[in-house]
Amino acid sequence: MFTRLANTIVGASSLLGTIGFDAEYAALLDFNGSNGVLYLAAIDNVSPTFQPDRMYTVDTTFGTATLVGDISADPAGAELSAFAI
């Protein structure tokens, strides 16, 4: 999965790079304007039988994700549907 930086003023985006893991279908982003940190909650497709929900921070210069911690173990059919900082 690749990270793109969107500029909503001019309506364009630029490719930053790979996030470093295989994000599954459900992924949510939120930006903390008070400290400049971009957070990502995503299902990590570790294997077909292990897909944990995890929290990451995303480097807004290079696009790489750094694991903060697990949100839940293998969701077993559960899906992230909302996320806010």
Secondary structure per residue as TSV (DSSP state, phi and psi in degrees):
chain	resnum	aa	ss	phi	psi
A	1	M	-	360.0	138.8
A	2	F	E	-109.3	152.3
A	3	T	E	-102.6	133.1
A	4	R	E	-118.4	141.7
A	5	L	E	-99.7	121.6
A	6	A	E	-100.1	136.4
A	7	N	E	-108.6	103.5
A	8	T	T	-74.0	-14.4
A	9	I	T	-75.7	-45.1
A	10	V	T	-99.8	-6.6
A	11	G	T	73.2	30.1
A	12	A	E	-125.3	162.8
A	13	S	E	-137.2	159.9
A	14	S	E	-133.3	145.6
A	15	L	E	-76.0	127.5
A	16	L	E	-95.6	-44.1
A	17	G	E	152.3	-173.8
A	18	T	E	-80.9	147.0
A	19	I	-	-81.4	-15.9
A	20	G	S	96.8	4.7
A	21	F	S	-152.6	168.1
A	22	D	-	-92.0	92.4
A	23	A	E	-73.7	131.2
A	24	E	E	-81.3	-174.8
A	25	Y	E	-56.1	-32.6
A	26	A	E	-100.5	111.0
A	27	A	E	-142.4	137.9
A	28	L	E	-132.6	142.5
A	29	L	E	-120.1	149.6
A	30	D	E	-150.6	142.0
A	31	F	E	-109.1	128.1
A	32	N	E	-91.5	101.1
A	33	G	T	-65.5	-22.0
A	34	S	T	-76.2	-26.5
A	35	N	T	-126.2	0.0
A	36	G	T	75.0	20.0
A	37	V	E	-97.9	131.6
A	38	L	E	-97.9	122.3
A	39	Y	E	-105.0	145.4
A	40	L	E	-130.3	125.6
A	41	A	E	-109.1	124.5
A	42	A	E	-150.8	157.2
A	43	I	E	-88.1	122.9
A	44	D	E	-91.8	115.2
A	45	N	-	-79.6	70.4
A	46	V	S	-62.7	-46.2
A	47	S	B	-158.4	168.7
A	48	P	T	-60.1	-21.6
A	49	T	T	-108.6	0.7
A	50	F	B	-141.3	107.7
A	51	Q	-	-136.5	77.7
A	52	P	-	-76.2	148.9
A	53	D	E	-79.0	132.4
A	54	R	E	-138.1	154.1
A	55	M	E	-106.6	134.4
A	56	Y	E	-131.6	159.8
A	57	T	E	-105.8	149.8
A	58	V	E	-119.7	126.7
A	59	D	-	-70.0	117.6
A	60	T	T	-77.6	-3.9
A	61	T	T	-94.5	-44.8
A	62	F	T	-109.5	-15.3
A	63	G	-	86.0	-1.1
A	64	T	-	-76.3	143.0
A	65	A	E	-100.0	140.2
A	66	T	E	-117.6	126.3
A	67	L	E	-65.6	127.2
A	68	V	E	-92.0	-44.3
A	69	G	E	169.0	173.8
A	70	D	E	-79.7	141.8
A	71	I	E	-89.9	-44.7
A	72	S	E	-155.1	163.0
A	73	A	S	-70.0	-173.5
A	74	D	-	-42.3	118.6
A	75	P	-	-67.3	-13.7
A	76	A	T	46.5	52.6
A	77	G	T	98.3	-12.8
A	78	A	-	-75.6	156.0
A	79	E	-	-140.7	139.1
A	80	L	-	-65.0	133.4
A	81	S	-	-129.3	-10.8
A	82	A	-	-156.0	148.8
A	83	F	-	-159.8	133.5
A	84	A	-	-152.4	145.9
A	85	I	-	-101.0	360.0
